């Protein structure tokens, strides 16, 4: 008898939690795509990164100063 009562209480609790979750508005989700902004591709290695994080030179984007320098060295040879 006590086991049956315990199982009924657990079932009621599960139903109540399910109904609450179903009707709750939930947490607002952040839209990460809007936060990142425009993505650009590194002219040296091809990786994509947010435009504010990129180094721009002569209409091309680079993910690091080293890649900018490597491309600059290659173009002068």
TAMOJO-V456444 format. One record per helix or strand of 2 or more residues. SS is the DSSP state (A for helix, B for strand). FROM is the first residue (numbers start at 1). TO is the last residue. Records with the same first field share a line. If there is no record, write none. Layout:
SS=FROM-TO ; FROM-TO
This chain:
A=2-23 ; 32-36 ; 51-53 ; 65-75
B=39-42 ; 48-50 ; 55-57 ; 60-62
